[in-house]
Structure formats: C-alpha cells, structure tokens
Amino acid sequence: MESAGVKAATESTAAPQETDQSAGAGGHWRQLRPRLSRDPRAYIRPVVIAVLLVLVLVALPSLFSLYYLDAFTQAAIYSIVALGLGLLVGRVGMVSLGQGAVLALGAWVAARLLFATSLPFPVVLLAAGLITMVLGTLVGLPALRMSGLYLALITLMLAGAITVALATINFPNGGHGFTGYNGSTVHIPAIRRPSVATTDPAFFRYSVIVAALMFLLVLVHLRGRPGRAWAAIRQSESAALAAGINTTLYKLWAFALASFITGIAGGLVAGSFRYLNALTFSTQDSITLLAVVLMGGAYSMWGAIVAGLLLKFLQALLNNWGVSPDWLLILFGIGVLQVLTTAPAGLVDQVPKDLARLGRLVRGLVRRSEPAGGQAK
C-alpha cells in the first residue's frame, strides 16, 4: 500500500520508463539496460563532476596558501552540514534550527573516541555518524507533529539546551572518565587526525573525499523511494497520507539521514580544529546556517556547496581583508531578504539565469552596433 502510494503521489514528476517488447533473452536484457547506455549525453554531467573533483583535489592545495586552504577545508565540511539541513528544508519541508547542535554532538563523540580509543579515523567517523544519528532522531521525535514556525522554535530550543549541556561538561581534551575532560591539564593534547592526512593539504583532500561520499549517499536516497516520499510530503502532507505514505517513518528517516551526515561532519571538524571548546559551537550558528542554506539554494545539492563557501570561505576572505565579521551577518541578512523576495531557489538557480539574461543583452547590443551589410559597403 505504501509503495503504491509513493508511486502514485509522484507519478507526474517521474521520468517515463523505457519498454522493450522484444521477446526472448535478448529482449529481456535490452529492457533491463539503463537508459544511460543508450544516450551518451547522460554521461556528460557525471564526467564533468568527476573532472571538477579531481581538479579540486589536485590544484587547490598548490594554488592557495595554508590560510585559504584551511578555509576551503571548513567550506567542504560545512557543505556536508548544509546538505543535511537542505535535505530537511528543501526536500521534506521541515525548517530545523538544530543542526548546529547536532554538529557539536558529532564533534564531541568523535573527539571522545579519538582520545579514548586507538580506532582508525574512518571507523571513528562512522561511529560518530551513527551515534549522532540516534541522538538526532531522538531530538527530532518531539517535533514530528509540528511544522513551520513551531518546528523551527522547538528545534532552536533543543539546540540551545544541547549547547548549554556541552558547555557545562566541556569538550574532551584527553582526560579520563566519561567526559574525558581534565581542567588541570597543563599540556592539552591535540585531537589526532587520520594517519594518511596529518598535514593540512592532506586533510583538505580527505575532507573533500568524505564530503563527496556524503553527497553521493544523499543522492542515492533522493533518487530512490525516500526521495519520492519526501517530495510528496513537501507538496502536501495530507495528500501523502491519503496516498498511503507513512509520513512519520519518512520524516524520521530524513532526520536520521541529516543527523548521520552532520555527525560525520562533526568528526571532520574535530580533526580539523584539533582543539574544541564551547565557543566553537553557538546556538546562533544554527540560524546563520539556515540563512546560508536558503541563500545557496535549499532545493539543490549544489546549493550546499555554495552555502559552505559563503559561510567559511567568504568569512576567511573578509578577515584577511580586515573587515569585521559583523558585516557578514549584515550581508547574510540582505541575502536572505533578496532570496525570499526574488530568488526562492537560491543563488545556484538565480545566478545562471541572470548570466544568461546578461549574455542575451550583450549579444543584442553587439548586433545593434554592427552596421547592416549594405551600409558597410
């Protein structure tokens, strides 16, 4: 019943399926072959993305200083956080202001495991993601029956409570006990990084690869049954219920997935900063994160990358220019106002349209300035 409801709720947006009426084994094989094998143009986009990824991994560490390379590392990490929030806001229609606290939980769990155990860094990342997924899902349980402003407020209050709790117990610094915090420690050890990425350029590449894997994980969900169910819920939760979709299950699924990838990002934050404290994560960060996600584009996965660059690389750029970080909040406020009024799909959708309009305008002016063929002679 549920599977049929998901299919019926999104039938109008689903791509038509190819059919092959040929009989026999050959006809059956042709029916099972994906459309990509019949349309070479479908390979262009994945190839372009792969080439861009290789260029980022190879070129950026050699072109930029360590200061900007660290900014790009933070942008890659926070693009994962923006991806999780964009999943909730843009794909399911749930406005959450608690992702900053979920990120702090992931960083706390990862730091504690890195200090207390000798587990490999990828295992710690996976464990941090799974533990944060459970905690984030439990946090999302009270908010399942809420939407809109009420959901935003309850998640903001929960984020504030988590931030206060983490500030009270402090982040692990190599001490003993459950918290792993020792206030009398003179020399605080740094949080260890993966053995293959101890230097800043190597950790940048490591973070980009992990981010690419998280984007791929979300893409698989969006292309499958969960993505169709989330699209139906965003369109109309009542219609989704009438179509037989278990909205509670798929909302929890969205919270769990967003918390998992945010926990992974928290582990990367722990490895990137090397030292964590309560000032690293504030409740205000959740509000700022929502602003940059809306500016970048909550309905597109590319918008998460733009959000990460706006949040971290633009901040590093302004700091290097000697501009006060308070101006960044003003710019984000203006950007959110512009998005809400003229570009609801964000910069990732509006900028290409504006560039296309500008190109048409320039071509029109050039044609007008050119003399006619007869007059030229």
N, C-alpha and C positions, 0 to 999 in steps of 0.2 A: 504494500500500500504506500509506504513512504517513498520507495524508489520511483513508483509511478507518479507520485505527487511531485517529486523534484523534477522529473522529466516534463510533466505537463506544465509546471509553473514557469519553465524556462524554454519551452519549445519554440517560442517565437524568436529567440536570440541564438538558438543553437545552430551550428553550421550543418548544412544538409549532408547526409551520409551518401557515399558512393555505393552503388549497387552494381553487381555484375551477374547477369542472368545466365552466364555460360555454365554448362553442366560439366561434371567430371572434376577430377582433382585440380586440373589447371584453372578452371573457372573458380573453384573454391579458393585457390591461392591468390588469384587476382582480386577476389573480393576482400581477402584479409590484408592485402598490401596497403600500407598507409598512403594517403594522398600525396605526401611529400615526395614519394618516389616518382610520381607522375608529373609533378610541377617543380622543375629545378629552381624557380624563383623563390620557392618556400625556404630554400636553404640559405638565401642571401642574408636574412636577418641574423640567424644563429652564427654564421661565419663572421659577420661584421662585429657582433658582440664578442666573439672569441678573440678576434684581432685586437679590439679595443682593450680587452682584459690583459692580453699579452703585452701590449704597449704600456699599460699602466704598471704592470709588474716589472717591466724591464727599464722603461725610460724614466719614470718619475724619480726613483732613487738617485739617478745620476744627474738629473737636471735641477733638482732643488736642494736647498740646504737642509740640515737636520731640523731646523726650526719649522720650516714648512712641511717637511716630511712627517714630523710629528702631528702637524695639523691635518695632513691627509690621512694619517692613521686614525685619528679621532673621528674624522669625517666618515671613514669606512665603517668604524664601529657604530657610530650613531646612525648611520644609514640603516643598520640592522634594527635598531630601536624604532626608527621612523617607519620601517617596513611593518613591524608588528602593530604600531599604532594606526598606520594607514590601512592595515587589514581590518581592524575593528571599526574605524570611522568610515572609510570609503567603501569597503566590501560588504560589511554587515550593517552599518548604520548605527553603531554604538559609540557614543562620544565618551572616551575614557580619559581621565586626568590622573591616572595612577601609574603610568608606565615608567616614570622616573623612579618611583619607589620600587617597582619590580626590578629595574636595572640595579638599584642598590642592593636588593636581596641577592641577585645573581652574583654581584661583585663580592658580597660578604661570604656567601657559600664557597665561591671559588678560592678566595683568599684563605679561608679556614682550611680547606682541603689541601691547598698548596703548602701551607705551613705544617699541617699535622700529618701529612702522608707523603710518600715518595711516588705517588701515582703519576704517570705521564700526563703532560699538559692536555692532550686531546681527551683523555679519559676524564680529567677534572672538568673540562668544558662541558662534556656530555652530562656528567653528574650534576653540575651546576644548572644546566638547562632543564634536566628532569626534575630536580628538587624545586627549582623556581616555578616550573610548570604546575606542580602540585600546589604550591603555596599561592601562585597567582590565580589558579582555578578556584581555590577556597575563598580568596578575596573577592572573586567575581560572583560567587554564589548569591550573596545578598542583593546583588544588582541585576539579577536576571529578569526580575519583574518590573524593572524600571527602564526608562528611555529618556532621551533628550536631556533637558537641563537637570532632571532628578538623577539620572545616571552619572552625569558629569560631577555633580555635587557629592554624591556618595563615594565615588572613586577618588575624588580630591580629598575628602575627609579620611578615607582609608590610607591614602598616600601620606597624608600628614601624620597619622598615627604610626605608620611604619617608619617614617623618617625620625620621629621622636624616639621610638624604641631603639633604632640603630644608633642614634646619637647617644643614648643612655648607656648602652652596653659597649659602645665603641667597636671599631673595626679590628679584626685580628692583626696583631703585629708580631706574632711568633711566640706569644706567651702560652701558658698551659691552661687546661680546663676547657669547658665548652666554648667560651668566647674566644680563647686564645689571645687575650689582651693582658699585658703587663705594664702597668703605669710607671713602674720604677726602672724600666729598661733604659739603659744609657744609650746603647747602640741598637737601633731598631733595624732588623734585617729587612732587605728588600724582598718583595714578592717575586718568586722565581718565574722565569719565562721558559718557553719550550726550548729544549736543547738545540733545535735546529734554527731558532730565531732569537738568539741572545742580543744581537745588535739591533739598533733602531731600523735600518733598512730591511733587515731580515724579518723583523716583527711586523713591519708595514706589509710586506708581501704575505706573511702568514695571516694577517687580519683581512686582507683583501680576498684571499682564497676562502677563508671561513665565511666572509660576507657573501661571496658568490654561491657557496653551498647553501646558505640560508635563503637566498633569493630563489635558488632552484627548488628548495623544499616548498616554499610558499607557492611557486608557480605550479608545481605538481598538484597541490591542493586546489588551486584556482581552476585548473583545467579538468578536475575531476568532479565527483558528486558533491563534495563540500562546497566548492565554488559555486555550483548551480544553486544549492540550497541557500547559501549566503546571499546570492543575488536576489532570490525570491523573497527572503526575509527583509532585505533592504528595500525592495519595491513595496511590499505590503506584508506585514507580519500576519494580519488576519487572513489574507488570501493564501499565504503559505500554509497556515494552519488548516484552512479549508481544503488545500490540495494534499493534505496528509503528511506534511513535513513536520518532523519533531523539532520544533524551534528551540526548545530548551537544550536538546542534545547538541545542535549545531552552534548555538551561542556559546555553550561551554567549550565546544571544540575550538571555536575561534579564540576564546580567552586562553585555552591551553596552548594553542599554537603560538599566539602572540607572546605569552609568558615564556615559552620554551626558547624562542629565538632571542628574546630580550635577556634571558638568563645567560645564554651563550655570549651575548654582547657584554654582559656584566663580567664574565670571566676574562674577556679580552681587555676590558677596562682595568681590571686588577693587574694583568700582566703589563699593560701599557704604562699606567701611573707608577707602579712598583710600591707606592705608599698610599694608603687610603685613610681618610678621616671623614667625619660627619659633614665637613664643609664641602666635600667633593660632590655631595648629592643634597639638593634642597628641594622643597616642595614646589618652589617657583619653576624649577626645571621642567616639570610636567606640563605646566601651562605654556612655557616657551616652546616645548617640543610640539605641542598641538598646533601652535601658531605656524611653525616652520613646515609642518606636515601639510597644513592647508595651503600654505604658500607654494610649496613644491608641487603638490598635486596628490590628493588623497586617493584618487581613483586610478592611479598609475603606479607601477612599480618603479618606473624611472623617477617619479616624484620623491621617493625615499632617498635616492642618491642626491637629488637637488637639495632636499631638506638637510642631509648630513653636511653638505658643503656650506649651506647657509649658516648652519648652527656652529660649525667648528672652523672651517677654513676662512670664512668671512670674518669671524671673530679674531683669528690669528692675524689676518691681514690688517684689520683696523688697529690691533695692538701694536703691530710693527710700525704703523704709520703714526703712532702716538695719539690715536683717537680714543676717547673714553668709551669703555664698554657700555655705558648707559645709552649711548647713541644707538647701539644695536637694538635695544628694546624699542626705541622710537621707530627705527626702520622696520622692525617686525610688526609693530602696531599699524604703521602705514601700509605695509604689505598685506596684512590680513584684511584691512579695510578695502583695499583695492581688489583682492581676491573675492571677497564676499559680494562686492558690487558689480564687478565687470568680468571676472575670470574665475568662475566657480570650480573649474577643473585644474586651476593652479598654473604656475609658470610653465610646467612641462607641456601643457596644452596650448597656452596662450602665446608664448614666445615664438614657436614655429609659425603660427597664424599671422602674427604681427610681421615677422620677417618675410613671409610670402606676400603680404599686402605691400610692404615696403619695396620688395622686388618688382611687383607689378607697377607700382607708382614710378619707380626709377625707369623701367623699360618704357612706360608711357611717355615720360618726359623726354627720353632719348629719341623716341620715334617722332615726337613733335618738333624737336630741334633739328632733325635731319631734313634737308631740302628735298623736294619732290624730284623724281628722275628727270622730268622735262626741264624744270627750272635749273637743275645743276648743269645741264648742257647749255 
